[in-house]
Amino acid sequence: MRPDILNPLFTETDALDGVGPKLKKPLEKLGLTRVRDLDYHLPERFVSRRVVGNLDEAGEGEQIVIRLAVTEHRSGRSARAPYRVLAQDSAGNILALTYFGRASYSAKKLLPVGETRWVAGKLERFGDMLQIVHPDHVVEEGGDTLGQLCEPVYRLSEGLTQPKIAALVEQALARTPELPEWIEPRQVEKEEWPAWRDAVVLAHKGENATARDRLAYDELLANSLALMLVRADNRKRKGQPLRGDGSYRAKLDLPFPLTGAQKRSISEIEGDMAQDSPMLRLLQGDVGAGKTVVALEAMLIAVEAGAQAAMLAPTEILARQHFESLRRMAEPTGARVALLTGRDKGKAREATLMDLLDGSIDIVVGTHAIFQDKVSYHNLAMVVIDEQHRFGVGQRLMLASKGRRAPHVLAMTATPIPRTLTLAQYGELDVSKLDELPPGRQAIETVVMGQDKIGLLVDRLAAQIAEGRQAYWVCPMVREMDGPEEIAAVEARFAALEQRFGRDVVMVHGQLAPEMKDAAMERFASGDAKLLVATTVIEVGVDVPNATLMVIEQAERFGLAQLHQLRGRVGRGSEKSVCVLLRGDTLSETARERLALMRETQDGFRLAEEDLRLRGGGELLGTRQSGDTPFTVASLEQITALLPTAYDDARLLMERDGGLEGPRGEAARTLLYLFERDYGVKTLRGG
């Protein structure tokens, strides 16, 4: 049970003054449903303001606070024209306070002619006139004058304003209790970190790296501790030792001999599965490194030992693809492979369920449907989870309920993960790495070209299609959005390419209905369609050996790991493949370096490390990978800098300081509940 001391922090936001049904919706969009969420909704930056007596003392682009007398209101000639309020400073200088859209209604109330107001905002020039566009604060003289001179800027959603969110944070901080110290005392002393509550308050009041680091460390410590508890609990639980006799595996007819990395990984898995405690292992494999073959070998060990195995995929498309390739590879062995998804209905579904229950199905592949309550197994003893980053620790634990005993679990990811993040996300798992490519996999030529060459590229694409080849075209957005930047959109690109290639083009993106998405994917996979225009939904799992060209539009908007994943969709057959990175006109230094690295190397593990180094916490647009980190407070830099220490501290608590017993242990329980890593506590008896 959650400790009582945390109850004020888990109070719903509608208990705060001013939060009704109307305000609750935009708060929910930001994930702000409780007091603790507001505490951890840290400012993105701070605005420092200077009080000036008149405009002659201020510089253009400066954030100022100034006393002004309102002289005139000027409305525009159309509804879209700006609404300007003219005002005068103490020296007689004229300043325009400029409003757009509905904001002009509030200007009429806030700034009556003849009155004096304190105004805060950014001083700019428009033509020959100085102006402040949408002032941040307008306050009556004698009222609560200037707001804060160092003001937090929070992430917002539609329906929220900075003053509103700042007021709610103030209420949340007032309700925030002191909590016991869970960090090792010498660590607190060494870093000169404030106590937890002081750190939360300081992080909202101004730039304070020490307070922010303390809060990030708390989150990393909670995560490390939870994963260690899960791991320790797993080792205590009884699994089913599985020792295969090789009878099924000997009949496999693989297209390539196994690489050294595949043999090593299979040997590690075989050793784990022979133990009493259930295996928890992560198989990291670069694009095309042959993870599926390793997974099949692991599942056949279970079949040889008289048990069943299951493979869980995050999407139906991926499940069907895995089913086809596993069925094809397993055919010579005699192992029976079946598919079960949420779409299966009626008699066919019933027959599959009966066959799982009586043991006549050896391996089942599917989506979450394979773990629904109505699905029972004869003897499920081995589970493979594909694209592990889509499944959290809680779901990994849920699998344990489906076997007579806890099944062996092999988690797989095609995204090479830097060592630090592996520790952060998968600290309870042992890790096997596939860092060699099978023989026969060709290098993919990577070309960077400007957007102005798009006509030549389409001609090259036409030649590819005429030769019977297939291609992908990836865009960052689904549809065009109003905004200062033009972002390439799938729907617009599809419409343009459809005019040239007609029925040969299909489109896939995340907002399509599942059946439309599946139909388009099936047309492309079967070769009926020659060009697939898509967003990054095709990042993982699509396997079409005949596709030899990948075009990634506005490639600078993607992270290295994502570009590498997309490039890996081609180069799967015997023909030479090309990946074209179409870049925009203006590139940051980071984007240039990223594209240069893509040309230079195809080593996913190196690219993952470089991606982490290049991204830091700064350039987030278009670079955040799905499942990057399970953290809301800790930035990538903080994870890199603080995680090893937090991990060691967690180990010290478990091994030297009595785990969750004793005074520090009690404090650590509070920490786990605070960060909702209480699945760690629940692994303890009586937790």
C-alpha positions as CSV (number, residue, x, y, z in Angstrom):
1,M,0.0,0.0,0.0
2,R,1.1,3.5,-0.7
3,P,2.5,5.3,2.4
4,D,0.1,7.8,3.9
5,I,2.7,10.6,3.7
6,L,2.3,10.6,-0.1
7,N,-1.5,11.0,0.0
8,P,-1.4,14.9,-0.5
9,L,0.8,14.3,-3.6
10,F,-1.7,11.9,-5.2
11,T,-4.6,14.2,-4.7
12,E,-6.5,14.8,-8.0
13,T,-6.0,18.3,-9.6
14,D,-9.7,19.0,-9.3
15,A,-9.2,19.5,-5.6
16,L,-7.2,22.7,-6.4
17,D,-8.8,26.1,-6.6
18,G,-10.0,27.0,-10.1
19,V,-9.8,23.5,-11.6
20,G,-13.2,22.4,-13.0
21,P,-14.2,20.2,-15.9
22,K,-13.1,22.8,-18.5
23,L,-9.6,23.1,-17.2
24,K,-9.2,19.4,-16.4
25,K,-9.1,18.4,-20.1
26,P,-6.0,20.5,-21.1
27,L,-4.3,19.4,-17.9
28,E,-5.0,15.7,-18.7
29,K,-3.5,16.3,-22.2
30,L,-0.2,17.1,-20.4
31,G,-0.6,14.2,-18.0
32,L,-1.2,16.5,-15.1
33,T,-3.9,14.7,-13.1
34,R,-2.5,14.9,-9.6
35,V,-0.5,17.2,-7.4
36,R,2.7,15.2,-7.9
37,D,2.4,15.7,-11.7
38,L,2.4,19.4,-11.2
39,D,5.4,19.2,-8.9
40,Y,7.3,17.4,-11.6
41,H,6.0,19.6,-14.5
42,L,9.3,21.5,-14.4
43,P,9.8,24.7,-16.3
44,E,11.3,24.4,-19.8
45,R,13.2,27.7,-19.2
46,F,13.1,30.9,-17.3
47,V,12.5,34.5,-18.5
48,S,14.5,37.2,-16.6
49,R,12.9,40.7,-16.7
50,R,14.3,44.1,-16.0
51,V,12.3,47.0,-14.6
52,V,12.9,50.1,-16.7
53,G,11.8,53.7,-16.1
54,N,11.3,54.5,-19.8
55,L,11.9,52.9,-23.2
56,D,15.2,54.8,-23.7
57,E,16.7,52.5,-21.0
58,A,15.7,49.3,-22.8
59,G,17.2,47.3,-25.7
60,E,15.3,45.7,-28.5
61,G,14.7,42.0,-27.8
62,E,14.9,42.6,-24.0
63,Q,12.3,41.3,-21.6
64,I,11.2,44.3,-19.6
65,V,8.7,45.6,-17.0
66,I,7.5,49.2,-17.6
67,R,4.8,51.6,-16.3
68,L,2.7,52.9,-19.2
69,A,-0.3,55.3,-19.7
70,V,-2.9,54.0,-22.2
71,T,-3.7,56.6,-24.9
72,E,-5.5,54.9,-27.8
73,H,-7.1,51.7,-29.2
74,R,-6.7,50.9,-32.9
75,S,-8.6,47.9,-34.4
76,G,-7.5,46.5,-37.8
77,R,-9.5,46.6,-41.0
78,S,-10.2,42.9,-41.0
79,A,-10.7,40.2,-38.3
80,R,-7.2,38.8,-39.0
81,A,-5.4,42.2,-38.7
82,P,-3.6,43.0,-35.4
83,Y,-5.4,45.0,-32.7
84,R,-3.0,47.7,-31.3
85,V,-3.2,49.6,-28.0
86,L,-1.0,52.7,-27.9
87,A,0.6,53.7,-24.6
88,Q,3.1,56.2,-23.4
89,D,6.0,55.9,-21.0
90,S,7.2,58.5,-18.4
91,A,9.4,60.2,-21.0
92,G,6.6,60.5,-23.6
93,N,7.8,57.6,-25.9
94,I,5.0,55.7,-27.7
95,L,4.8,51.9,-27.5
96,A,2.2,49.6,-29.3
97,L,0.8,46.7,-27.3
98,T,-0.1,44.3,-30.2
99,Y,-2.8,41.5,-30.0
100,F,-4.0,39.0,-32.5
101,G,-7.2,37.0,-32.7
102,R,-9.4,36.6,-29.7
103,A,-6.7,38.0,-27.4
104,S,-7.9,41.5,-28.5
105,Y,-11.1,41.1,-26.4
106,S,-9.0,40.9,-23.2
107,A,-7.0,44.0,-24.3
108,K,-10.1,46.1,-24.3
109,K,-10.8,45.2,-20.6
110,L,-7.2,45.2,-19.4
111,L,-6.1,48.5,-20.9
112,P,-8.8,51.2,-20.7
113,V,-7.8,54.6,-22.2
114,G,-6.6,57.1,-19.7
115,E,-5.5,54.4,-17.1
116,T,-1.9,53.5,-16.1
117,R,-0.7,49.9,-16.1
118,W,2.4,47.9,-15.4
119,V,3.2,45.9,-18.5
120,A,5.7,43.0,-18.8
121,G,6.9,41.5,-22.1
122,K,9.5,41.4,-24.9
123,L,10.4,44.7,-26.5
124,E,10.5,44.5,-30.3
125,R,10.4,46.8,-33.3
126,F,7.8,46.7,-36.1
127,G,8.7,49.2,-38.9
128,D,9.5,52.5,-37.1
129,M,7.4,51.6,-34.0
130,L,8.4,49.8,-30.8
131,Q,5.9,47.2,-29.7
132,I,5.3,44.3,-27.2
133,V,3.3,41.5,-28.8
134,H,0.8,39.8,-26.5
135,P,2.2,41.2,-23.2
136,D,2.9,38.5,-20.6
137,H,1.5,40.5,-17.8
138,V,-0.7,43.6,-17.5
139,V,-1.3,44.7,-13.9
140,E,-3.2,47.7,-12.4
141,E,-1.0,50.2,-10.6
142,G,-1.1,49.5,-6.9
143,G,-2.0,45.8,-7.6
144,D,0.3,42.8,-7.4
145,T,2.8,44.8,-9.5
146,L,5.3,43.0,-11.7
147,G,4.8,39.2,-11.3
148,Q,8.2,37.5,-10.9
149,L,11.3,39.1,-12.4
150,C,12.6,35.5,-13.1
151,E,9.5,33.8,-14.5
152,P,9.2,30.1,-15.3
153,V,8.0,29.1,-18.8
154,Y,6.0,25.8,-18.7
155,R,5.0,23.4,-21.5
156,L,1.3,24.2,-22.3
157,S,-1.6,22.6,-24.1
158,E,-4.5,24.4,-25.7
159,G,-6.7,26.0,-23.0
160,L,-3.8,26.7,-20.6
161,T,-1.8,29.9,-20.1
162,Q,1.5,30.5,-18.3
163,P,-0.1,32.4,-15.4
164,K,-2.7,29.7,-14.9
165,I,-0.3,26.8,-14.8
166,A,2.1,28.8,-12.6
167,A,-0.8,29.4,-10.1
168,L,-1.6,25.7,-10.1
169,V,2.0,24.8,-9.5
170,E,2.1,27.3,-6.5
171,Q,-1.0,25.5,-5.0
172,A,0.7,22.1,-5.6
173,L,3.9,23.2,-3.9
174,A,1.9,24.5,-0.9
175,R,0.4,20.9,-0.5
176,T,3.7,19.2,-0.9
177,P,5.0,17.5,2.3
178,E,8.6,17.0,3.5
179,L,9.6,13.4,2.7
180,P,12.3,11.2,4.4
181,E,15.8,11.1,2.7
182,W,16.3,8.0,0.6
183,I,19.7,8.9,-1.0
184,E,22.9,7.6,0.6
185,P,23.9,10.4,3.0
186,R,27.5,10.7,1.7
187,Q,26.1,11.2,-1.9
188,V,23.9,14.0,-0.7
189,E,26.8,15.6,1.1
190,K,29.2,15.2,-1.8
191,E,26.9,16.8,-4.3
192,E,25.5,19.4,-1.8
193,W,22.0,18.4,-2.8
194,P,19.0,20.0,-1.1
195,A,16.3,17.9,0.6
196,W,13.6,16.5,-1.7
197,R,10.9,19.2,-1.0
198,D,13.4,22.0,-1.2
199,A,14.7,20.7,-4.5
200,V,11.1,20.6,-6.0
201,V,10.5,24.2,-4.9
202,L,13.9,25.5,-6.1
203,A,13.5,23.8,-9.5
204,H,10.3,25.9,-10.1
205,K,11.9,29.2,-8.9
206,G,14.8,29.7,-11.2
207,E,17.7,28.0,-13.0
208,N,19.1,25.6,-10.4
209,A,21.1,22.7,-11.8
210,T,21.8,21.2,-8.3
211,A,18.0,21.0,-7.6
212,R,17.3,19.5,-11.0
213,D,20.1,16.9,-10.7
214,R,18.8,15.9,-7.3
215,L,15.3,15.3,-8.7
216,A,16.6,13.4,-11.8
217,Y,18.8,11.2,-9.5
218,D,15.7,10.3,-7.4
219,E,13.9,9.1,-10.5
220,L,17.0,7.1,-11.7
221,L,17.4,5.6,-8.2
222,A,13.7,4.6,-8.1
223,N,14.0,2.9,-11.5
224,S,17.3,1.1,-10.6
225,L,15.9,-0.1,-7.3
226,A,12.6,-1.4,-8.9
227,L,14.5,-3.3,-11.6
228,M,16.8,-4.9,-9.0
229,L,13.8,-6.0,-6.9
230,V,12.2,-7.6,-10.0
231,R,15.4,-9.3,-10.9
232,A,16.0,-10.6,-7.3
233,D,12.4,-11.8,-7.2
234,N,12.7,-13.5,-10.5
235,R,15.7,-15.5,-9.3
236,K,13.8,-16.7,-6.2
237,R,10.8,-17.9,-8.3
238,K,10.6,-21.4,-9.6
239,G,10.7,-21.7,-13.4
240,Q,10.6,-24.8,-15.5
241,P,14.1,-26.1,-16.5
242,L,14.1,-26.8,-20.2
243,R,16.7,-28.9,-21.8
244,G,16.3,-29.6,-25.5
245,D,17.8,-32.8,-27.2
246,G,18.4,-31.0,-30.5
247,S,16.0,-33.2,-32.4
248,Y,13.9,-30.3,-33.8
249,R,16.8,-27.9,-34.3
250,A,18.8,-30.5,-36.3
251,K,16.1,-30.4,-39.0
252,L,16.2,-26.7,-39.5
253,D,17.2,-25.7,-43.1
254,L,18.5,-22.1,-42.8
255,P,19.5,-20.0,-45.8
256,F,22.8,-18.9,-44.1
257,P,25.1,-20.5,-41.6
258,L,24.8,-19.0,-38.1
259,T,27.1,-16.1,-37.3
260,G,29.4,-16.3,-34.3
261,A,27.2,-13.8,-32.5
262,Q,24.1,-15.9,-33.2
263,K,25.8,-19.1,-31.9
264,R,27.0,-17.2,-28.8
265,S,23.5,-15.8,-28.1
266,I,21.9,-19.2,-28.5
267,S,24.4,-20.8,-26.2
268,E,23.6,-18.1,-23.5
269,I,19.9,-18.6,-23.9
270,E,20.2,-22.4,-23.8
271,G,22.2,-22.1,-20.5
272,D,19.5,-19.8,-19.0
273,M,16.6,-22.1,-20.0
274,A,18.2,-25.1,-18.3
275,Q,18.1,-23.3,-14.9
276,D,15.4,-23.5,-12.3
277,S,14.9,-19.8,-12.2
278,P,13.1,-18.3,-15.3
279,M,15.3,-16.6,-17.9
280,L,15.0,-12.8,-18.3
281,R,17.2,-11.9,-21.3
282,L,17.3,-9.1,-23.8
283,L,18.5,-9.9,-27.3
284,Q,19.8,-6.7,-29.0
285,G,20.3,-7.1,-32.7
286,D,21.2,-4.6,-35.3
287,V,19.0,-4.4,-38.4
288,G,19.2,-7.7,-40.3
289,A,21.4,-9.4,-37.7
290,G,19.1,-12.5,-37.6
291,K,17.2,-12.1,-34.3
292,T,14.3,-14.2,-35.6
293,V,16.5,-17.2,-36.2
294,V,17.8,-17.0,-32.6
295,A,14.3,-16.6,-31.3
296,L,13.2,-19.7,-33.3
297,E,16.1,-21.8,-31.9
298,A,15.1,-20.7,-28.4
299,M,11.5,-21.6,-28.9
300,L,12.4,-25.0,-30.4
301,I,14.4,-25.8,-27.2
302,A,11.1,-25.4,-25.3
303,V,9.3,-27.6,-27.9
304,E,12.1,-30.3,-27.6
305,A,11.6,-30.3,-23.8
306,G,7.8,-31.0,-24.3
307,A,6.6,-27.4,-23.6
308,Q,5.0,-24.6,-25.7
309,A,6.4,-21.3,-26.7
310,A,4.8,-17.9,-27.7
311,M,6.0,-14.9,-29.6
312,L,4.4,-11.5,-28.8
313,A,4.5,-8.7,-31.4
314,P,3.4,-5.1,-30.9
315,T,1.2,-4.9,-34.1
316,E,-0.9,-7.3,-36.2
317,I,1.2,-6.6,-39.3
318,L,4.4,-7.6,-37.4
319,A,2.7,-10.7,-35.9
320,R,1.6,-11.9,-39.4
321,Q,5.0,-11.4,-40.8
322,H,6.7,-13.3,-37.9
323,F,4.1,-16.1,-38.3
324,E,4.9,-16.5,-42.0
325,S,8.7,-16.5,-41.6
326,L,8.6,-18.8,-38.5
327,R,6.2,-21.2,-40.1
328,R,8.4,-21.4,-43.2
329,M,11.6,-22.0,-41.2
330,A,10.0,-24.4,-38.8
331,E,8.3,-26.5,-41.4
332,P,11.1,-29.1,-41.8
333,T,11.2,-29.7,-38.0
334,G,7.5,-30.7,-37.7
335,A,6.8,-28.1,-35.0
336,R,3.3,-26.7,-35.4
337,V,3.2,-22.9,-35.5
338,A,-0.1,-20.9,-35.2
339,L,-1.2,-17.3,-35.4
340,L,-3.6,-15.6,-32.9
341,T,-4.6,-11.9,-33.1
342,G,-7.5,-9.8,-31.9
343,R,-9.0,-10.0,-35.4
344,D,-9.5,-13.8,-35.3
345,K,-13.2,-14.7,-34.6
346,G,-15.6,-17.6,-34.6
347,K,-14.8,-21.2,-35.2
348,A,-11.2,-20.6,-36.4
349,R,-10.4,-18.8,-33.2
350,E,-12.1,-21.5,-31.1
351,A,-10.1,-24.2,-32.9
352,T,-6.8,-22.4,-32.2
353,L,-7.8,-22.0,-28.5
354,M,-8.6,-25.7,-28.2
355,D,-5.3,-26.7,-29.9
356,L,-3.3,-24.4,-27.5
357,L,-5.1,-26.0,-24.5
358,D,-4.5,-29.6,-25.6
359,G,-0.9,-28.9,-26.6
360,S,-1.2,-29.7,-30.3
361,I,0.1,-26.2,-31.1
362,D,3.8,-25.9,-30.2
363,I,4.5,-22.2,-31.0
364,V,1.9,-19.4,-31.1
365,V,2.6,-16.0,-32.6
366,G,0.3,-13.0,-32.0
367,T,-0.4,-9.6,-30.5
368,H,-1.6,-9.1,-26.9
369,A,-4.5,-11.4,-27.7
370,I,-2.3,-14.4,-26.8
371,F,-2.4,-13.3,-23.2
372,Q,-6.1,-12.6,-22.8
373,D,-7.9,-14.3,-19.9
374,K,-9.7,-16.7,-22.2
375,V,-6.5,-18.0,-23.7
376,S,-5.2,-21.0,-21.8
377,Y,-2.1,-23.2,-22.6
378,H,-1.3,-26.8,-22.1
379,N,2.3,-25.9,-20.9
380,L,3.6,-22.5,-21.8
381,A,7.2,-22.3,-20.7
382,M,8.9,-19.9,-23.1
383,V,7.9,-16.3,-24.3
384,V,9.6,-14.1,-26.9
385,I,8.7,-10.4,-26.8
386,D,9.5,-8.6,-30.1
387,E,10.2,-4.9,-30.2
388,Q,10.7,-4.9,-26.4
389,H,10.6,-1.1,-26.1
390,R,6.8,-1.2,-26.7
391,F,6.3,-3.3,-23.5
392,G,7.0,-2.0,-20.0
393,V,8.2,-3.9,-17.0
394,G,4.7,-4.3,-15.7
395,Q,3.7,-6.2,-18.9
396,R,6.9,-8.3,-18.7
397,L,5.7,-9.4,-15.2
398,M,2.1,-10.1,-16.4
399,L,3.4,-12.9,-18.6
400,A,4.3,-14.9,-15.6
401,S,0.6,-15.7,-14.9
402,K,0.1,-17.8,-18.1
403,G,2.4,-20.8,-17.4
404,R,2.2,-23.5,-14.7
405,R,5.3,-21.8,-13.5
406,A,6.9,-18.5,-14.6
407,P,7.9,-18.9,-18.2
408,H,11.4,-18.1,-19.6
409,V,11.3,-14.6,-21.3
410,L,13.5,-13.5,-24.2
411,A,12.9,-9.8,-25.1
412,M,14.2,-8.6,-28.5
413,T,14.9,-5.2,-29.8
414,A,16.0,-4.1,-33.3
415,T,17.1,-0.7,-32.0
416,P,20.7,-0.9,-30.7
417,I,20.6,0.9,-27.3
418,P,23.5,2.7,-25.7
419,R,24.8,0.9,-22.7
420,T,23.6,3.6,-20.3
421,L,20.0,3.4,-21.6
422,T,20.1,-0.4,-21.5
423,L,20.9,-0.2,-17.8
424,A,18.1,2.3,-17.4
425,Q,15.4,0.4,-19.2
426,Y,16.4,-3.2,-18.9
427,G,18.3,-3.4,-15.6
428,E,16.5,-6.6,-14.7
429,L,17.5,-8.4,-17.9
430,D,20.7,-10.1,-18.9
431,V,21.9,-8.9,-22.4
432,S,22.9,-10.8,-25.5
433,K,24.2,-8.8,-28.5
434,L,24.1,-9.7,-32.2
435,D,26.8,-7.5,-33.5
436,E,27.6,-9.3,-36.8
437,L,25.6,-9.4,-40.0
438,P,24.9,-12.8,-41.7
439,P,26.9,-13.5,-44.9
440,G,25.2,-12.3,-48.0
441,R,23.8,-9.1,-46.5
442,Q,25.0,-6.3,-48.8
443,A,26.0,-2.8,-47.6
444,I,23.4,-0.2,-48.4
445,E,24.6,2.9,-50.4
446,T,23.6,6.0,-48.5
447,V,23.2,9.3,-50.4
448,V,22.3,12.8,-49.1
449,M,20.7,15.2,-51.6
450,G,18.9,18.5,-51.5
451,Q,15.1,18.9,-51.8
452,D,15.7,20.6,-55.2
453,K,16.7,17.3,-56.7
454,I,13.3,15.7,-56.1
455,G,12.4,15.6,-59.8
456,L,15.5,13.6,-60.7
457,L,14.8,11.3,-57.8
458,V,11.2,10.6,-59.0
459,D,12.7,9.7,-62.4
460,R,15.1,7.3,-60.8
461,L,12.2,5.8,-58.8
462,A,10.3,5.3,-62.1
463,A,13.2,3.4,-63.5
464,Q,13.4,1.2,-60.4
465,I,9.6,0.4,-60.7
466,A,10.0,-0.3,-64.5
467,E,12.6,-3.0,-63.6
468,G,10.2,-4.6,-61.2
469,R,11.7,-3.3,-58.0
470,Q,9.9,-1.8,-55.0
471,A,10.6,1.3,-52.9
472,Y,9.7,3.2,-49.7
473,W,9.1,7.0,-49.3
474,V,9.0,8.2,-45.7
475,C,7.8,11.6,-44.5
476,P,7.9,13.0,-40.9
477,M,4.2,14.1,-40.8
478,V,0.8,12.7,-41.7
479,R,-0.7,16.0,-43.0
480,E,0.5,19.5,-43.5
481,M,0.0,21.8,-40.4
482,D,-0.3,25.5,-40.2
483,G,2.9,26.9,-38.8
484,P,6.1,28.7,-39.7
485,E,7.9,25.6,-41.0
486,E,6.8,23.4,-43.9
487,I,7.1,19.8,-42.8
488,A,6.8,17.1,-45.5
489,A,3.5,15.3,-45.1
490,V,2.6,11.8,-46.2
491,E,-0.8,12.7,-47.6
492,A,0.5,15.5,-49.9
493,R,3.5,13.4,-51.1
494,F,1.2,10.4,-51.7
495,A,-1.2,12.6,-53.8
496,A,1.7,13.9,-55.9
497,L,3.3,10.4,-56.5
498,E,-0.1,8.8,-57.2
499,Q,-0.5,11.2,-60.2
500,R,2.7,9.8,-61.6
501,F,2.5,6.1,-60.6
502,G,-1.3,5.5,-60.2
503,R,-2.3,2.3,-58.6
504,D,1.3,1.3,-57.9
505,V,1.4,3.6,-54.9
506,V,-0.1,2.8,-51.4
507,M,0.0,4.9,-48.2
508,V,0.4,3.9,-44.6
509,H,0.3,6.1,-41.5
510,G,-0.7,5.8,-37.8
511,Q,-4.0,7.6,-38.2
512,L,-5.4,5.1,-40.8
513,A,-7.9,2.5,-39.7
514,P,-6.1,-0.8,-38.9
515,E,-7.8,-2.7,-41.7
516,M,-6.8,0.0,-44.3
517,K,-3.3,0.0,-43.0
518,D,-3.1,-3.8,-43.2
519,A,-4.6,-3.9,-46.7
520,A,-2.0,-1.4,-48.0
521,M,0.8,-3.3,-46.3
522,E,-0.4,-6.6,-47.7
523,R,-0.5,-5.1,-51.3
524,F,3.1,-3.9,-50.9
525,A,4.4,-7.1,-49.3
526,S,2.8,-9.2,-52.0
527,G,4.4,-7.0,-54.7
528,D,1.0,-5.8,-56.1
529,A,2.0,-2.2,-55.1
530,K,5.5,-1.0,-56.0
531,L,5.8,2.1,-53.8
532,L,4.9,2.5,-50.1
533,V,4.6,6.1,-48.9
534,A,4.5,6.2,-45.1
535,T,5.4,7.8,-41.8
536,T,7.8,6.0,-39.4
537,V,5.1,3.3,-38.7
538,I,7.3,1.2,-41.0
539,E,10.4,1.7,-38.8
540,V,10.4,-1.9,-37.6
541,G,9.4,-5.3,-38.9
542,V,8.5,-4.8,-42.5
543,D,10.4,-7.3,-44.6
544,V,10.1,-7.0,-48.4
545,P,13.3,-8.4,-50.0
546,N,12.3,-6.9,-53.4
547,A,12.4,-3.3,-52.0
548,T,15.8,-1.7,-53.0
549,L,15.2,2.1,-52.6
550,M,14.4,4.0,-49.4
551,V,13.7,7.7,-49.6
552,I,13.6,9.7,-46.3
553,E,12.2,13.2,-46.8
554,Q,13.5,15.9,-44.5
555,A,15.9,13.4,-43.0
556,E,17.4,16.1,-40.7
557,R,14.2,15.8,-38.6
558,F,14.9,12.2,-37.6
559,G,17.3,10.9,-35.0
560,L,20.2,8.6,-36.1
561,A,18.7,5.5,-34.6
562,Q,15.4,6.1,-36.4
563,L,17.2,6.8,-39.8
564,H,19.2,3.6,-39.3
565,Q,16.0,1.6,-38.6
566,L,14.4,3.0,-41.7
567,R,17.5,2.3,-43.9
568,G,17.3,-1.3,-42.7
569,R,14.0,-1.8,-44.5
570,V,16.0,-2.2,-47.7
571,G,19.0,-4.4,-48.5
572,R,17.1,-7.5,-47.5
573,G,17.4,-9.3,-50.9
574,S,20.3,-10.1,-53.3
575,E,20.1,-6.8,-55.3
576,K,22.1,-3.6,-54.4
577,S,20.0,-1.2,-52.3
578,V,20.2,2.6,-51.9
579,C,18.9,4.9,-49.1
580,V,18.4,8.6,-50.2
581,L,18.3,11.1,-47.4
582,L,16.5,14.2,-48.7
583,R,17.5,17.2,-46.6
584,G,16.0,20.7,-46.2
585,D,17.7,23.9,-47.1
586,T,18.7,25.0,-43.6
587,L,20.6,22.5,-41.4
588,S,21.9,22.9,-37.8
589,E,25.4,21.6,-37.1
590,T,23.9,18.6,-35.3
591,A,21.8,17.7,-38.3
592,R,24.9,18.0,-40.6
593,E,26.9,15.7,-38.4
594,R,24.0,13.2,-38.2
595,L,23.7,12.9,-41.9
596,A,27.4,12.6,-42.4
597,L,27.5,9.8,-39.9
598,M,24.7,8.0,-41.8
599,R,26.9,8.1,-44.9
600,E,30.0,7.0,-43.0
601,T,28.8,3.9,-41.0
602,Q,26.1,1.1,-40.9
603,D,27.0,0.0,-37.4
604,G,23.8,0.5,-35.4
605,F,25.6,0.2,-32.1
606,R,28.0,3.0,-33.0
607,L,25.1,5.1,-34.4
608,A,23.1,4.6,-31.1
609,E,26.1,5.9,-29.0
610,E,26.6,8.9,-31.4
611,D,22.8,9.6,-31.3
612,L,22.9,9.9,-27.6
613,R,25.9,12.2,-27.7
614,L,24.5,14.4,-30.4
615,R,20.9,14.7,-29.1
616,G,21.6,15.5,-25.5
617,G,18.5,17.2,-24.2
618,G,18.6,20.1,-26.7
619,E,17.6,19.1,-30.2
620,L,14.4,17.1,-29.5
621,L,12.3,17.9,-32.5
622,G,12.0,14.8,-34.7
623,T,14.8,13.0,-32.8
624,R,13.0,11.3,-29.9
625,Q,12.9,7.6,-30.6
626,S,10.0,5.5,-29.6
627,G,10.8,4.1,-26.1
628,D,13.8,6.2,-25.6
629,T,13.7,6.2,-21.8
630,P,11.1,5.5,-19.2
631,F,11.8,8.8,-17.5
632,T,9.8,12.1,-17.2
633,V,12.3,14.1,-15.0
634,A,15.8,12.9,-16.0
635,S,17.2,14.3,-19.3
636,L,19.5,12.2,-21.5
637,E,22.5,14.1,-20.2
638,Q,21.4,13.4,-16.6
639,I,20.9,9.7,-17.4
640,T,24.4,9.5,-18.8
641,A,26.0,11.4,-15.9
642,L,24.0,10.1,-12.9
643,L,22.7,6.6,-13.7
644,P,25.9,4.6,-12.9
645,T,26.0,6.2,-9.4
646,A,22.2,5.7,-8.9
647,Y,22.6,2.1,-9.9
648,D,25.5,1.6,-7.5
649,D,23.5,3.3,-4.7
650,A,20.5,1.0,-5.4
651,R,22.8,-2.1,-5.2
652,L,24.3,-0.8,-1.9
653,L,20.8,-0.4,-0.4
654,M,19.9,-3.9,-1.5
655,E,23.2,-5.7,-0.5
656,R,24.5,-3.7,2.5
657,D,21.6,-1.7,3.9
658,G,19.0,-4.4,4.2
659,G,16.9,-3.6,1.1
660,L,13.5,-2.1,1.9
661,E,13.8,-2.8,5.7
662,G,15.2,-0.3,8.2
663,P,14.9,3.5,8.1
664,R,16.5,4.1,4.7
665,G,14.6,1.1,3.3
666,E,11.3,2.7,4.4
667,A,12.3,5.9,2.7
668,A,13.2,4.0,-0.4
669,R,9.7,2.4,-0.4
670,T,8.2,5.9,-0.3
671,L,10.5,6.8,-3.3
672,L,9.2,3.7,-5.3
673,Y,5.6,4.7,-4.7
674,L,6.3,8.4,-5.5
675,F,7.6,7.4,-9.0
676,E,5.0,4.6,-9.4
677,R,7.6,1.9,-9.6
678,D,5.7,0.1,-6.9
679,Y,5.7,-3.1,-9.0
680,G,9.2,-3.4,-7.4
681,V,7.7,-3.3,-3.9
682,K,5.0,-5.8,-4.9
683,T,7.6,-8.4,-5.7
684,L,8.4,-8.5,-2.0
685,R,6.3,-10.7,0.2
686,G,4.0,-8.4,2.3
687,G,5.0,-5.4,0.1
